[in-house]
Amino acid sequence: LNITQHWALILYYCQERYSSHVVDVSSDAQGKFSHDPIFSFLHAYGLLMQDQVLDAIQELEQLKERRDLSLCVLMALVYAQKKRPNPDRDVIQELDGRVKEERKTASPKALYYAGLLLWLLGRNDKAREYVDRMIKISSGSKEGIVLKGWIELRSNKDAYAKKSGKYFDEALKEKSDIFALMGKVHYYEFRQNYSGALETINQVIVSYPSFLPALVKKMKLLLTLQDWEQTIDAAQRLLQRDKNNLEALRMLALHSLCREGDVGEVALNQCFLGLLFVYCCVCAGIIRCQLMEGQIEDAEQQLEFLTEIQQSIGKSGELLYLRALLAVKKCRPPDEATNLLNDTVDTHFSALQGLPLSVEYFEKLNPDFLLEIAKEYLALSPAKAPAPGQPPAPQLQHCASVLDTVVKVVPGLMQAVFLMAKVRFQSGDIEAAQSSLQHCLDQNPAHADAHLLMAQIHLMQGNFKLSSQSLELCLSHNFEIREHPLYHLIKAQAQRKLGQLQEAIQTLQMAMSLCAVKRTGSSTKRQSKRVELSSADCVSVFLELAEALWLNGEQHEAAKVMQDAINEFTGTPEELRVTIANADLALMRGDTELALSMLRNITPEQPYYIQAKEKMAEIYLNHRKEKRLYVSCYRDLVDKLPSPHTFLLLGDAYINVQEVGESQTYVQAKVLKRAQLEQPDSVPAQKQLAAEICAEIAKHCSSQRGYERAVKFYKEALVYCESDSKVMLELAQLYLTLDDVEACQQQCSAILKNDPVNESATLMMADLMFRKQDYEQAVFHFQQLLERKPDNYPTLSRLIDLLRRAGKLEEVPRFLEMAEKHSSRAKFEPGYNYCKGLYLWYTGEPNDGLRHFNKARKDNDWGQNAVYNMIEICLNPDNETIGGEVFENLDGDMGCKQESEQLAVRTAEKLLKELKPQTSAGHVQLRILENYCYLATKQKANVERALNVFIEIANSEKDHVPALLAMATAYMILKQTPRARNQLKRIAKMNWNIIDADEFEKSWLLLADIYIQSGKYDMAGELLKRCLRHNKSCCKAYEYMGYIMEKEQSFRDAALNYEMAWKYSNQTNPTIGYKLAFNYLKAKRHVDAIDVCHKVLDAHPNYPRIRKDILDKARATLRS
């Protein structure tokens, strides 16, 4: 390090409060640069930072008489004397007097050092006075201007900080300065221009490669930009230079914990780091322990005391959380605890507003704390999924919102992914739950809770063998799972379903013997390791055992277990489940009256009322043969809890008592009419209910493919509630299914007339216009949505595709800017980066597109599509016609190109491993992509191997356009053009659809390529026009059209087409630029030819032939 770098390094450590580093580096500088006493002063300042006041004073006294340093030394001595345990006021007064005298005659250098000291001490206003004077008397000293920039930047006043950038820029006009460059980096950070900060820090690294703080700053900036791969690269580079670098070790630990979920890796670095997430308040920890031990009163007193203490500092998320826990322990109403948890979440997240992604962000996010909140939400949620058509419980919705944040920011935290699966399971979204669980198990096959929940799902779906297999798999990975009562409960349920009654009883008895089933447990060491069951699962153990014993002929034992359950759960929310199960046992004994009397005690405001009424109805119908009372149970349900679900239950009841072969929907309609006749003056709420019932019937018809009857019932629903947008949307969707585009459009128009901002209707209208290839109108509807909600990234991604097809990609940046202005965090959102990547890819910038897709790659919502796009870019970065021969070998250095292609294929192969398709179509797509990698090698054996797979897919999937295109591509690479042409002609005869739009385009281009090679320009032209009808931005179609015109010596027409190709490649493709310039030359448009040549050479200075072939000739012609 030279003197400038030592100076900058010490100031960096001063700002970061690394006092030991300040002392060490300034001591090193004293030895190397003994002629400059400033390093002795900084050494003394470092001692002051370490509170070694006497040593600092001793060193400062030796510097008092040094010219240029005396002023700052005297000021430092005043500061040091005031830090002493017993300050000497006389000494301080004398020093203050000397400071005033020195200030009057201070040189610019002395003023600079004094301002620097004041700045380091945080006295910005006073520092500004000194530096302003220094700049004035030195006629604009560069050093002073840089320090002025730093003072303004650290002033904690936005108005001053915003001006700091101009000071750094002014200082950098003359020459590079490390202190100014670092200031500019921090200025860009303040303005949230992280890309600008990264660009500047790269300049620092190039100019000053030995300056380690620049690498540290780059690593942190890359984290802010969510580029984890480069962040880790930067951390590893730092460790190569400094194996004990604290920041790099912390970053690696953070990555292991947040992205990989590898707690063990974090533990390796713990000696350097300590814990990332800790609870800062000992009192809060004590309260938690008291709550866990059941010391409710003590905990409540402690909490009141702590609340009083903390009132002065505002709301605390931790305290609100403890109050929620206390409410649960005191059996307060669930809504009270839920509201406290909601307040906890709002307070906790308010501390994160405006923070960029950084170590500080992760510390304040505190994912472990959020997981605890999520667990409490889950504990307050109903154990059973909601009835069909009903929304999930509010607690589940709040829980999902919290977990969504954690999973997005810390995807490696598998416990969060598991809890999200549990939320989805309890919300009734079984498919999504299974998907999350599979992700958990892919990352950690030994995740016991994930295996157990998967077993429960299989059991619920009736897959008893799969459920047993999940349990066995769980046991093979984690033998301690035998200590988990839930394992035995699920195992017993599966055994009973498989008819293994005796085994089920033994398994349930094992569950009963484990902890948390009975309150009177032992306190052995083994007891402490066991996992507690939820109260819902606890009840299930009792009830399952009672039923199994009864079915096994052990009625006396069953009664004893049931009595234990009554004693155990009386007064708890699960009491009613026990009552219903007890009624079942009474029924098995033949005592129907006792069963009915138990069930009658369950009132409408209690949980399980519907189940109780259904059980009573079953008794009346099957045991008492009283059809009238059977129906009356459902009539009571409709009276007490009117909803579409209860009306449908009543409809089913009428069917059962009539015992006729009429369709279910017909009888349900009769129920609806009956309800109307009995209440002719229906209030609006009842009309709404009638509409909901009709809609439910329509849904049922639709699920049975009775689409015409479904339309009829939707229309009837609209008679009762003509402006119900939900029903109108469902009817519109049904029309779309029936391919009745006009009727669908009519419904959407009606919705938008009443509700112009209805998002679903706007989206559907845009889709309709898209299907009709009215891109202008489709774009209009998408624009309306984005102007209302600029960060609606699913809509934005679709709009980008639409603007591409409409030939208006130049409009995309406006919407990206709207999203950026809408949210300061937009550039870090996976959805934003996906959309930006899409735009860059479509405009001929695949490398930048890759970079943005990479930022979305790990996201749950955007990741899979981002990876697919990244693979496509790797396999075809230049958007060539794979297998085409017209433009083959026209580009420069093929050897270099082949090498880069091989590297890209290897990258694609790695990315393929990240794809986790959830549908059969997705698996087919994955197989095709895997085999495209074989095609990319151009080796005959690999191409033939891929071809066999494509043929197999095409045989099993009728008219599968991607497979047929892949076959044709393989045939072209194998030089079997006739076979390729046959497959492509087959595709050309098919009707275009949006799902396979890109594959249709590629197949038409490849077939056009074949026709051009054969001289069949008219047939090729028709296909190219077809491409442009569906995608006005199809650069390749314009390029082929230009080629045809060029071959026909029509250079003006060729130039027009190449102009369009040049436009839609965003003027980035040098090959197209060359062709355009060449045809301008031939068409005698010499100025235009020269202009294009300059654009090509600016971006590609070494592009072959263009200077000699075109630029020189055009210039010569103009001169002559």
N, C-alpha and C positions, 0 to 999 in steps of 0.2 A: 504493500500500500504506500502511495506517495503522501505528501503532507496534506493535500486537499482531501484525499480519501480518509486519512486518519481524522481530520477535522469533522468531516461529514458523519463518520462512524460514531464519534464521541457524542455529537449532537443527537444522532438517532437514539443512542442508548440513554441519553438524558431525557428525551421525550418519552421513551418507553419505561422510564423509571428503573432501568437495570443498573443500579449503583455500582455493583461489583465490576461489571463490564466497563463502566466509565473509568473507574480507578485503574483497572488493568490496562486498557487501551491507552489512556493518557500517560501512564507510567512508561509504556513501550514507546510512545511518541516522544517523551522527554529524552529518552536515550538516543533516539534516531535524529531528532531535530532540536538539539540542545540550544541552538541559537534563538529559538522562538519561545519566550517565556509563557505564551498563552496556554501551552499544554500543562505547565506547572499550576497555572490558575485552575484549569479544568480538573486537574488531579485533586486540588484542594476542594473544589466544588463537589466532586464525587465523594470525598470523605464527609462533607456536610450532609449529603444525601443518606449516608450510612449512619448519621448521628454521631460520628467521631469528631465532635465539635472542637475539642482541645487540639487534636492533631491538625485539624483544618486551620484553626486560628494560627497555630505555629507556622504553617506553610505560607499562609496569607501575609503574615507579618514580614516575611522575607521578600515579598513582592511589592510592598507598599510604595517603594520609591522608584519602581520601574515606570518609565515614561509610557504613555498610552494605556498602561494597565492600572495605574494608581487609582483612578476613579472607580472602576469596577471592583478593585480589591477592597477599597474602603467601604463600598456598599455591601460587599460580601461579608466584611468584618462586622458591620452593623447587624446584618442578618444572623451571623454566627453568635454574636454576643447575646442577642435576644433569645437564641435557642438554648443558652446555658440554663442550668437549674435555678441559679440565683443571678439574674442579669445585673451587671454593674451599670447603674443609670448614668453615672458620671462619665464612664468610658464611652457609653453609647452617645451621650450628648456631645462629647469631644469629637467622636468620629463623624457624627452628623454635620458638625460645623465644618470639618475638613472636606466632606463631600460637597457642601455648598460652595466652598472656595474653589475646589478642583473643577467643578462644573462650569465656572465662569470662563476658564481659559482652556477648556478641554479641546483636544484635537479631534478631527473626524474619527480617527481610529479609536480614541478613548470613548467617544460617544457611542460608537458602534458596539464596543465590548460592554459598556454599561447597559445599552438597550438589550443586548443579547442576554445578560444576566437577568434583567427584569422580566424578559420574555420567558426564560426558563423557570423563573419563580412564579409565573402565572399572572404577573402584574402588567397586563397588555396595554392598558391606557397610558401608564407611565412609560413603558417601553416605546410606545408610538411617539411620544414627545421627543425622546432622545434621538430616535432614528430619523424622524422628520427633520430635526435640526442638523443631524449628520449629513443627510442627503442634500440639504440646502447649501451648507458651507463647502461641501465637496463637489458641487455641480453635478449631482446625480450619480453618486457612487453605485456601481453595480452591486457590491456587497450589501450596501444599505437597502437597495431596492428589493433584493431577495429576502432580507430579514423583514422588511416591511410587509412583503407578501405573506410570510409565515405568521407575523403578528396578527394581520387581518384574518387569516384563515383560522387561527386559534382563539379568536376574540369571543366566540360563542354568540355572535350577533350576525344573523344572515346577511344583512345589508353590507357589512364590512367584508364578510367571507366571500360574497359573490364578486367583490372587486379584486380579490387576491390574485386571480388568474392573470390579470393584465400585468401585474408586477413581475410575475415569473416569466411571462412572454417577453416583456421588455428586457429583462436581464439576459435572456437566452438569444437575443438578436445578434449579439457580438460573437459569443462562443459558448460551447457547452459548459455547463456548471452543474456538478452533481447535486449540490444543495438546492439549486433552483429546479432541477428536473424532479427531485423527490417532492418538492413543494407542489409542482404541477400535478404529479400523481395524486397527492392528497386532495388537491383542489378538484380534480376530476371525480374523485370518490365522493367528495362533499356534494357535487352536482349530480351524483348518481350516473355519471357517464363512465361506466366501468370498462367499456371497450377502449375509450380514450386513455384511461388510466393504464390499461394493460399495454397499449401501444407505446406509451411513454416509458413505462418501466422496462420494456424490452430495449428501448434506446439506452437506458442506464446500464443494463446488463451487457450490451454490446460494447459500450464505451468504457465501462468500468467493471470488467469481469470478476475482479477480486472483491467487489463490494457485496458481501453476503446479505445485508438487509434488503437489497433489491430482489434477490431470489425469494426471501421470506415474503416480501410484499407481493411478488408475482404469484406465489402459491396461494396467498389469501384472496387475491383478485380472482384467480381461477375458481376458487371455491364459491365466491360471490356469484360468478357467472355459471355456477353449477356444472362446471366441466371437471368432473371427478377424476377422470383418467389423467388429464394433464396436471391436476392438483397433486396427485400421488407421484407422478413423474418428477414434479418440482420438489416435493418433499424428499424423494430418494436422492435427487441431485444434491440437495442441501446436506443430507447425511453423509454423502460421499466426501463433502468438503469439511463437515463438522459433525462427527459421529454422535455428539451429545446435544445437537441442536434442539432446544426445547420445543420451538414452534413446529418443527418438522415431525418430531415424535408425537406431539399432540395431534397433529393432522392425521398421521397414520392411525393413531388410536381412534380418532373420530370416524375415519373411513371404515375401519374394521367394525366398529360398533353400529354405525348408522346405515352403511350400505351392504356390508357382508353379514352383519349380525353375529360377528365372531368375538364373543366376550373374552375368550381365552387370549386372543391376540392383544386385546386391550390390557389384560392383566400383565403381559410382558413389559408394557411400557408404564405400568402404574408407579414404579419407583420414581419416574421422572415427572409424572403428571398429577398423581392424586386422582380422586374420583371426579368425573366430569359433572355428574348430577348428584348433589347432596342437599339434604335439607339444612337450611341455614339456622333454624331456630331450635334450640334444645328444648324449650318449653313445649313447643308443638310436638316434639318426639315423645315427651313425657305424657302428654294428653293422649296420644295415639296408643301408647302402652296401656294406659288406664282404661281406655275404651275396649281394647282387645281383652283385657283381664276382667271386664265386666264391672269395673269401679266407676259406675256412671256418675254418681254424685261428686266424687273427687274430680273427675274429668270436667264436669260442668263448672265447678268452682274455678279450676285452673283456666278454663276457656274464658270465663267472664273476666278474670284477672288479666289475661293476655289481651283480650279485646280492649279493655280499658287502656292498657299501656300503648297499644298500637293505633288508637283512635287518631292520634296526631299525625300519623303518616299515611292516612287514607286506607282504602279497602285492601285487604290481603286475601289473595286466592287461597292460600294455605288455611287461614282462619275460617273462611267460608266453607271450605271442604270439611274441616273438623266439625263445624256446626251441622253440616249435612250428615256426617257420621253419627253425631250425637242424636240427631232427630231419628235416625234409623234405629239406634240402640234403645231409644225411649219409646219405640213403636208409635211415633207420630204418623199422621196421614202421609201416604206416599207422595202426594202433591207438594207437601212442605219440603221434604228432603229433595225432591226433584227441582223445585225452584231454587233451593240453595246451591245445588250442583250447577244449575244454569248460570247463577251469579258467579260461581267459582270459575267457570269456563270463560265467561265474558271478561272478568277481571284479569284472568291469566293471559288471555290473548291480547288484551289491550296493551300489555307491556311489549308486544312484538311488533306493533304497528310501526312501519317505516324502517325497520331494521333490515339490512341486506343479509343474505346468507353468509354466515361467519361463525366462528367458534362462539362468540357472544350470543348469536341467535340460537344455536343449539342448546347453550346453557340455559337461556331464558325459556326456550320451548319446554325443556325438562320432560321428555317423552315418558319417563317412568311415572311421573306424577299424573300425566294425562291418562296413562293406562289404568291407574288406580281409580280415577274418576270414571272411566269407561266401565270398569268392573262394578262400581256402585250403581251406575245407570242400569247395567244388566241385571243386577240383583233386585232392582225395583221394577223390572219389566215382567210381564206375564210369561210364564214358562211355555205356554202353548202359543202357536202361531195364530194370527187373527183369522177370522172366518173369511171365506172367499169374498172379495169385493171390499173388504174393510181395510183401512190403513193400519200400519203398524202402530204400536203404542208410542206416545210422545217420547218416552224415555229411550226407546230404540232409535228414534229419529235423531235425538240429540247425541246419543252414543255414536251413531254412524258418522255424524258430522265431525266429532272429535277425532275418531279413528281415521277418517279420511285424510285429515291434515297430517297425522302422525305417519300413516303409510306412505303418503306422497313425499314427505321430507326425509323420513327414516325408513326406506323400504327394506332394509336389512333386519329390522326389528320384527322377528317372526311372531312374537307374542301379540303384536298389534294386528298382524295379518290374521292370526288365529281368532282374536276377539272380533274382528270384522266378519269372519266366517260365522261366528256364533250369533252375531247381530242379524246377519242375513238369514240364518237358519230360523231364529225366533221370529223373524219378520215374514217368514213363509217363502222366501226367495231361495229355494233349495238349490237350483242350478248355480247361482252365484256363490252360495255357501260352499258347494263342492269345488268350484273353481279356486276359491281362496284356500281351501284346505289342501288341494292338490299342489298349489304353489308352496304352501308350508312344508309339505312332505317332500317335495322336490329339493327344497333347500336343506331340510333337516329330517331325514327318514326316521329319526328316533323321537320325533315330537309326539309324546304320548297323548296329550289332550287332543291333538288333531286326529290321531287314529281313532280315539274314542268317539269324537263327534262324527267322523266319517262312518263309523259302525252304527251310530244312532240313525244317521240319514238312510243307510242301506236298510236298516230294520224298518223304518217308517215307510220306505218304498216297497216293502215286502220282499227284499232281496236278503233272505235270512242267511244263506250260505256266504254271500259277500260280506255280510255283517260279521259273521264268525271269522272269516278270513282276515278282516281288518283287525279284529281283536288278537288273532294269532300273530299277525305281523307286528302289532304293537308290542306284544309280549316278547317277540324275538329281538326287538331293538332295545327294550327296556324291561328287564325282569322285575323291577320294583313296582311295575304297574299292578302286580297282584295285591299291593297294599292299598290300591285305589278302589273305594267302594263302587264307584260308577262303572268300573270295568266289570265287576261281578253282576251289577244290575243289568247292563246291556247283554252280557253273556247269558244270563238267566232268561231274559226276554226272548232272545234268539232260540235258546234251547226249548222254551215252551212252545214257540211257534213251529218248531221242527218236531214236536210231539215227544220231546225228551223231558217228561214231567219230573221224574225222580232227580235227574241231574240238575234241573232248574231249581228245585227245592234246596238241594245241597249248596248250590251256588249262591242263592239268596240268603241262606243261613250264614254263609261266609261273609256276605256283605253286612248282615246284621251284627256280626261279631266285630266288625271293624269300627273304628272310631267314628264319632259324629252321627251315628244312627241312634244311639241311646245317650241321653244326657249323663247318665251315671257311668262314665268310663273310667278306667284306671289311669294313673299318671306315670306309667312306665316310660322308659326312654323310647321304646318302640312306638308308644302311643304318639309321642311328639312328632314323629316323622310322617304320620298318616295325613291323608288329605281329606278335608271336610267336604261333605256333600251339600248341595243347595237344599233348601227346605222342600222344594218341589220333588227333587230326586229322592230325598229321604222318605217322603210319603209314598213314592212309587215302590220303594223297597218293601215297606210294610204291606201295601195293597197287593203287589205282585205275589208276595209270599202267602198271604191269606188266601188269594184265589187259587194258587197252585196247590196248597194244602187241601182246600175244599175239593178241587177236581180230582185229587189223589185219594179221596175218601177219608181224609183226616179232618173231619168237621170240627171236632173239639179243639184241635190245635189251631185251626183257622180262626175260630171264635176268639181264642186267647190272643192271637196276634192282632186281630181287629180291635180288641179291647185295649191292647197296648197302644195302638195307633190313636184311638180316641183320647186316651190319657195324655199321650205325647203332644197332640196337635190341637187340642181344644184351646180356643182363644187365638189361634194363628190364622193367617189367610188361607192355609191349606185345609182348615177344618172341614170345609164343605166337600172337598174331594173325598175325605174319609166318610162323610155322611152318605154320599152317593154310592160309594163302594160297599158300605154297610147295608144299604138298601138292596144292593145286588145279592149279598149273602142271605138276607132275609127272604129274598125272592127264590133263591136256590133251595131254601128250606120249605118253600111253599107258603110262606106267610106274606101274602100280597098286601094285606091291610097294614102290617107293620112297615113294609117297604114304602107304601104310599104315604103314611103318616110322617115318616122321616123326610120324604121329598117335599111334602107340602110346607114344611117349615122354612124352606129356602125361598127368600123373597126377591122381587125383581131387581132391587138395588144391589143385591149381592152377586159376586162372581159365580159362575157355573149355574146361573138360573136357567139358561137355555138348555144346558145338559140335563138338569133336573126335570124340566118339563118334558123333554124328549123321552127320558126314562119313564116318567109317569104315563105318557102316551103309549109307550111300548107295552107297559103292564096292562093298561085298559084294553088294548087291541088283542094282544097275544095270550094274556092270562085270564082276563075277565070277559073278553069278547064283547066289550061295550063300545061299539063304534062311535056313538054319540059323544061319550066322554073322551074317547081318543081324539076326535076332532076338536073338542072344546079345549084340550090342552094347547093346541096350536092357535086356536082363536084367542085364548088368554095371552099367548106370546105376542100376537099381532096387536092386541089391545095395549099391553104393558110396554112392549118394546117394538113399536112399528118400524120395520126396515125392509128393504127388498129381500134380505135373507129370510126373515121370519115369514113374509108373505109367500115366498117360494116353498118354505116348509109346510105352510098351510095348503098350498096347491098340491104338494106331494101327498098330504094327508087325504085330501078329497079323492085323489087318484086311488089310493089304497083302499078306501072304504067303498068306492064305486066298483072297483075290480072290473073295469072295462078296458078294452084294447085301444081306447082313444090315445092320441099322442099327448105327451106330458105338456107340451106348450099350449095345446088347445084348452086343457083343463085349467091350467094356470091363468089363462086369459079369462076364464069364467070366474075365477076367484077375484080377479081384478074388477070385473064388471059388478060382482056382488058387493065388493067394498064400496064402489061408487053409488050403487043403488041405496045402500044403507046410509050413506052420508052424501045426499045430493048437493048440499051447500058446502062442499069441501073448501076449507081454507087453503091458501097458497101452499102451505107446508104439506098438506095432504095431496094436493095436485103434484107437487114435486115428488112425493113418495110414489104416486101412481106412475109417474114418468120413469122413475128409477126401476120400478118393477117391470115395466114394459122393456126397458133397456136390458135388464137381467135376462128376461125371456129371449130377447133378440140375441144376446150373447150366447145363450144356450143353443139356439137354433144355428147360429153361425158355427159353433164348435162341432155341430153335427152335420155341417156342410149344407144346411137348409137355408141357403142365402136369401132366397125370395121371401120366405117367411120371416127371416131376420129383418129384411127391409120393411116388411109390413109392420112389425112390432116397433121398430125404431120410429116409423112415421106416426104410429099411434102414441108413442111417448111424446112426440112433438105436438100432438093435439092437446095434451095436458100441460105441457110446458114448452111453448113454441120457441122460446129463445134460449133453451138449454144448450149451451155451446158444447158441453161434453158429449151429449147425445148426438148433436149435429156432426161433431168430429168423428164419432164412431161410425155414423152412417156414411160420412164422406169416405172413410177408410174402407168401408165395405163396398162402396161403389168402385173404389180404386181396385179392390180385389176382383170385382166383376168386370174390370176394364171398361166401366162406364165413365169415361173421362168427363163428359159434359155434365152428368149428374153430380159427380164429385166436385167439379168446379162451381156448380150452382150452390152447393152446400157451403163451400169455403167462402164464397162471395157473401152469402147470407150472414155467416159468422162475422166476417170482417166489417160488414155494414153496421152491426150492433157493437162490435168490439174491435176497432181498428188495430189494436196492439196485441191481439191474440197471437201468441208465438206459434202454437201448433198449427193453426189455420194458415198463417203466413208461410210456414215451412211447407205445408202440404200444397199450397198454391204454387210455391216456387218449384216443387217437385213436378207438379202437373205441367207447368210451363216448360220445364226441362224435358219431360217426356214428349211434349209436342214440338220440341226443339225450338221453342220461342225463347231464345236465350236472353233477349232484351228484357222481357217481362220477368223471367226467373231471377235475373240479376236485380231488378227493381225490388222484388219482394225480399230478397236477402239483405239488400241495402237498408231497407226499412228496419229490419230486426237489429242490424249492427249499429245503426244510428241510435237506437234505444239502449242497446247493451253491447258496447264495443268489445268486451272480453268474452263474448259468446263464441268460443273457439270452434266448436263443432260446426256452427253456421259459417264461420269465417273460412274454414277449410273447404267447405262445399262451395262457397262463393268463389274461392280461388280457382277451383276446378271449372266452375261455370264461366268465369272471366277468361280462362284459357280457351275454352270452347267458343266463347263469343269473340275471341281475338282482341280482348281488352285487358291484357295483363298489366298494362301500364297504370291501371287504376288501383291495383292491389296495395302499393305502398301507402296510399291514403288511409286504408282501413287498418293497416299495421300501426301507423302513427296514431290513429284514434285509440287503439288498444293501449299503446304506450302512454298516452296522455291520461287515459282513464285510470290507470293504475301504475304507481311507481315500480311495482314488482312485476310488471308485464313481461319484461325481458327474461325473467327467471322462471316464468310459467311454462311447463311442458307443452301446453296447448299452443301458446304463442310461438314457441320454438319450432313446433311441428309445422305450423302454418307458414312461418318464415322460411323453413327448409323447403316446403312445397313450392313456394314462390321462386326461390333461388334455383331450384332444380328445373322448374318449368322455363326459366329465363336463361338457361345455358350456363349456370354457375354451380356445377355438381359438387365441387369441393366445399364451397360454402354451405350448400344444401346439406351435405353430409354432416358438417359441424353442428348445424342446428338440429338435425334429426337425432344426432348423438345426445344432445341435451334432453331430448324427450324419451330416449331409448329405455330408461329404467322405470318410466311412469306406468301405473296400472292401466290408465285409460288410453294413453297415446303410444305406449311403448311398442306394442306388437306391430301397429301400422308403420311406425317409424323404422323399425328393424326391416320390415318388408321393403320399404323404399330404399333403405341403405344398401340392401342386397342387390336390388335392381340397379342402383347407381354403380356399385362395384362391378357388376357383370357387364354393364353397358354405359360407362361414364359419358361417352360422346354422343349418345343417342343415335347410334348407327343402326342400319337395317341388318340385323344379325343373319348371316347366310346370304345376304345380297352381294351381287358381283359388280354392279354398275360403278360404284365408287371405291371398289377394292384397290388397295395399294396406291391410292392417289396422295396419301399423306406421308410426309417426311421420313424420318428414321424408324423403320419398322422394327429393327433390333431392339432399340430403346423402348418402343411401344410394347413389344411382346413381354419384355421384362416387367414393365409396370402392370400389364394385364395379369401376369402370373401372381404378382403381389396382391392385386385386387381380388383375384379368385380365392386366394388363401384367406383374405379378410372376410369375404362372403361366406366361406365355409365355417368360419368361427361364429359369424352372426347367426347362421342357420341354427346353431345349437341353442340360441336364445328364444327361438320361436316355440310357443306352446299353444297350438291351435285347439279350440274348444269344440269345433264342429267337424263333421265328416268332410265337408267342402274345404275346410281349412287344412285338414290333413292331406287332401289331394293337392291343394296349392303348394303345400310344403314339399311333397314328393317331386312336383314339377320343378320347383326352384332348386332342390338338391341336385336334380339331374341336369339342369341348366349349367351348373358348375362343371359337370363332366363335359358338356358341349364346349364350354369356354376354354378347355385345354386344347381343343382342336386335334386331339389324338384319336386315331380311328377306333381303337378298342374302347375308349371311354365314350365316344360319340355313339357307337353301336349299342353299348350297354344302356345309355340313356334312352336311345330310340326304343328299345324293347320295353322300357318302363312306360314311355309315352303311348306306345301301341296298346299296352295292357290297360292303361287308364281310359284311352279312347274307346276300347271295346266294352268296358264296364260302365262308362258314363256316356250316355247318348248325347251326340252333338256337343261335346265338351270343347268349346272353342280354344281355351288355353292349351289343352292336350293336342288338338289338331295342329295348332300353330307350332307347338314344340316339335311335333313329328316332321312338319314341313321344313323347319329350320335345320333339324338333324339331317334330313335328306339333302338339303342344299350343301351343308358342310361336307357330306359324303359324295358330293357331285352327282347326286341322283335327281336331277332337276325335274324330269317328268313326274316322278312320284311326289315330289314336293308340290308341283303345280296342281296335281289332282286333289290334294288335301286343301290347298288354298282356294281352289275353285269351289270346293264343297262349302267352305266358310263363306265365300262371296255370295252364295245363294241363300244364306240364312238371314233372318230378320235381326237387325241391329238391336242390342239392348245395353243399358247403361252399365250393368254389372261387368260385362265383358268388353266395354267400350275400347279400352286400350289394346286388348288383344285383337279386336276387329281391325283397328287402325294399323297395327303392326302387320297383320296378315295381308291387308290390301296393299300396303307399301311393298311387302316382299313379292307379292304377285305382280305388282306394277314393275318391280325391278326385273323380274323374269321376262315380262313382255317387252321391256325396253331393250334387254339383251338380245331379244329375237327380232327387234325392229318393229314391233307391233305398238307403235306410239299411240294410236287412237284408243286401243283397249287399255293401255296404261293410263292414258289421260282421263278416261272415265272413272277408273279406280281412284285416281288422285283427287278428282273433283268430289268423289264420295267422301274421301278423308276430310276434305276441307269443309264439306257441309256439316260434318259432325264435330270438327275441331278446326276453327278458323286460325288457330295458332300453330297448326302442324307445319313446323319448319321444314321437315323432311319432304313433305308433299310439294311445297314450293321449290325446294332444291331439285327434285326430280323433274318438275315442270320446266324449270330453267334449263336443265340438262337437255330435255327433249327439244326445246326451242333453239338451244345452242347448236345441237346436231343438225337442225333444219336450217341453220344459218340465219335464223331470225333473232339477231343479237339484241334489238331493242326489246322485244317481248321476253327474251331470256333475262335481260337486265331487270325488267319489271318483276319477274318472279324471284330472281335472286335478291332483289331489294326487300321483298316480303320475307324471304328466308333470313336475310341479314337482320331485319327488324325483330322477327320473333326469336332469333337466337340472342337477342339483346346485344347485338354487335360484338359478340365475344368469340364466335367461331372463325378462326383465321382462314380455314378452307373455303367457307362461304364468302368471306371477304375477298379472297383471291379471285374467286369465280365472278363475283359482282364487278370487281375492278376490271377484270379481263373483258367482260362483256360491255362495260362502259367504254373501254378503249376501242373495242370493235365497232361500237355504235357511235364513235367519235364524240363521246361525252368525256373529254380529257380532264377537265377540272374535277368532275365527280370521281373519275378514276383515281386522280392524285389524292383527293380527300380520303377515299376509302383506304388507299395504300398507307397513308399516314396513321389512320386509326389502327390498322392491322399491325404496323411496325411499332407503334407506341406500346401495344400490349405484348407483341411477340417480336422483339428486335431482330431475332435471328431466323425469322420465318423464311424458308427457302424460296428463291426465284422471284418473289413479288417485286423486289427493287429492280432487278435486271429486266425481268419480262415485261413489267407494266409501268412502274414509276418512271424509270429513265426514259422509256419510249414516249410516255405521255408528255413529259417535260420537253423532250426534244421536239415533239410535234408542235407544241405550243410556241416554242422559241422560233420555229421555222415559219 
